[in-house]
Amino acid sequence: MGQHEPILLKNMSHPGYTGSLADYERTGGYQAVKKVMGKVSPAEVTQLVIKSGLRGRGGAGFPTGVKWGFLPKDYQGLRYLCCNADESEPGTFKDRQLIERDPHQILEGIVLACYAIAAETAYIYIRGEFVLGARILEKAIGEARRAGYIGKNILGTGVTVDIWVHRGAGAYICGEETALLESLEGKRGLPRVKPPFPATHGLYNKPTVVNNVETLANLPHIINRGPEWFAAIGSPPKSTGTRIFCVSGHVKRPGNYEVPMGITFRELIYEHAGGMRSEKPLKAFIPGGASAPFLTPDHLDVKMDFESVAAAGSMLGSGGVTVMEEGTSMVWAALRLMEFFYHESCGKCSPCREGSSWLVQTMRRIVNKRGRAQDLETLTDLCKNIAGRTVCAFGDAEVAPIMSTLKHWRPEYIALIHEAEAANLLRPQPVGARG
Ligand SMILES: Cc1cc2nc3c(=O)[nH]c(=O)nc-3n(C[C@H](O)[C@H](O)[C@H](O)COP(=O)(O)O)c2cc1C
């Protein structure tokens, strides 16, 4: 079994660990801040993170240190760090566990990232439904501030970092980094046209970095144990470290599993998550949240690293692995996800706004056995006209379930349409309808 001692979930696995400042300090907490502040230059911290190979855990997998390096070097004004705690991707529930069970690990990561990019203010943008998480973070910020790890003149080094929690109002799109920034500025959460990128024109038009909770939580460990240690874990050189995969669906033991990148889906599903919940074999799985194209049993031995999953035609995305057993209707499953995307489309781009409505109507028609032969062509055509034609990656995300189920389980769509056609023949026709 792919094993490595947990890094991010380690503290909370100790019986009695409460996530308080005292508990966190007992496990070596805030040592990384002490190690670098005033001793190692911000540029060197960025270099350490680049060397570790850490890539973003929010979805796109962009190299973290490289992203920090895009901030203008000679800019004297304000800069911001935003911690993306929106966790809005269906099937994803790892950031919530990190927030609720070990908040100081994230706060220490934020302080380190702020130091590296010379930002004095960080915002944690947390999804509105995470009421408990927001309270826990507020409490932890208070503890860290009183202890001198956050605020003005941290540990007497002259460095200032303040952290504020901002609760979202509950919109999937606000997890997208530029919509997040709009929302944080008090506007409606709509994605921005890029370029310019947040690195130069971010929050309040200032240089800004947006990083995911899990990404930031890795930083104290990279600083404490060294980039070489981190770079050797997982599937180097391109997928280093561990990842927390959120396994849900028809498995015996759903939950969060922190494993080295590069184990196979088979190991995750059958060994860590205990295998299928009943005698029925696996039929399908989503490898990285609702936006990731479905994969089949033939992909069980694909390695869970960025490149291997991309080569298999999908993506690791947010780390949400949803498993479905034989007997699941794939057309119904795709419709369920499509209904989510239809509900969440922000409306800014017409291909996504109008297309999601058409897609959901066509899918409903097929599932309700009122489909027509030309519906499959309509679905494909609509998907092709949405993907890559929107301001943000939402468009690509919403077509993934339909495109991938059409690719792997097309006969299921055809069977439903045949049933509809057969039922239609038996249906009484209005007088004169046959011309
Ligand atoms: C529609 C959409 C929703 C997203 N939702 C989230 C989210 O809930 N949490 C997250 O961290 N990133 C989310 N992202 C990715 C962010 O835009 C961004 O890439 C990420 O926060 C960067 O952090 P990282 O480099 O640490 O991964 C989303 C992207 C899109 C297109």
The ligand as an ORCA input file, in Angstrom:
! r2SCAN-3c Opt
* xyz 0 1
  C     -15.175     27.422    -10.948
  C     -13.949     27.308    -10.093
  C     -14.073     27.033     -8.731
  C     -12.937     26.929     -7.917
  N     -13.106     26.656     -6.587
  C     -12.019     26.578     -5.791
  C     -12.170     26.335     -4.394
  O     -13.284     26.149     -3.887
  N     -11.047     26.287     -3.635
  C      -9.790     26.474     -4.169
  O      -8.818     26.459     -3.444
  N      -9.622     26.714     -5.483
  C     -10.700     26.775     -6.292
  N     -10.527     27.058     -7.630
  C      -9.150     27.317     -8.113
  C      -8.757     28.783     -7.862
  O      -9.201     29.589     -8.960
  C      -7.238     28.967     -7.742
  O      -6.617     28.346     -8.845
  C      -6.661     28.396     -6.456
  O      -7.300     28.890     -5.323
  C      -5.187     28.748     -6.389
  O      -4.593     28.181     -5.259
  P      -3.449     27.093     -5.375
  O      -2.455     27.595     -6.380
  O      -2.894     26.986     -3.999
  O      -4.116     25.826     -5.839
  C     -11.651     27.126     -8.477
  C     -11.523     27.391     -9.848
  C     -12.655     27.469    -10.642
  C     -12.484     27.737    -12.099
*
